[in-house]
């Protein structure tokens, strides 16, 4: 939560903006899971997203699913 917020840009885009960008994209879940694990740059600007290699595949899957669902509070 140091780089992203639910509804406003911090260092990176808001989770709601990410959900909107990838809405209807059937390949988004796998692509975003890879990006969380490996990091990346260029999709949202020049600031790189760091990798999270210590995060389990199950946790990454849960977080990405939550983001793509619009980051619901419940």
Buried (B, 14 or more C-beta within 10 A) or exposed (E): EEEBBBEEEEEBBBBBBBBEEBEEEEEBBEBBBEBBBEEBEEEBEEEEBEEBEEEEEEEBBEBBEBBBEBBEEE
